[in-house]
Amino acid sequence: MAEEANGLSAIEVDADDYAEAAAGDAPAVPRTFQSEADFQAQRSSYSAKVDCGNNYEGLFVAVPVLTPHAGRDGDGSATVNGSTKVKLSKKDVQLLSYAVGEMYYARQYKQIIELCGRVREGCEFDGKLAESVERWSRRCEERMQGVSTAS
């Protein structure tokens, strides 16, 4: 057995073999290289994404459990396909944040507080989102108190 261990460790491998194995059959073209024809084809097919400011409605399409009065049991708890909480993806969390920002800009503080309540009851989320939801609710409540005392 000692001979086998010495035999395995005595194998010599050339450094060029590693480079060939790592590169595979890929051609040696710089990463930043793109022909003019490829660039023009990509340029002609490009279209910029336009945000029309409807993130609130888009949120309901992405996460139906957040729709007001939809997917609720008789006791008011949210259910989707028998489960009580929906896990929000990173994309859904971003959309939620955009929607809240849109509503905050439009001074829809009461709707933000209601949305945060639906998020708390219908979604499971991490600590970072929990902090954001609490901050959004607290800030909107402060704004609503400030508006009512200023009037």
Summary of the structure (lengths in Angstrom):
residues: 151
radius of gyration: 27.6
end to end distance: 90.4
largest distance: 91.9
contacts: 312
relative contact order: 0.09
helix: 61%
strand: 5%
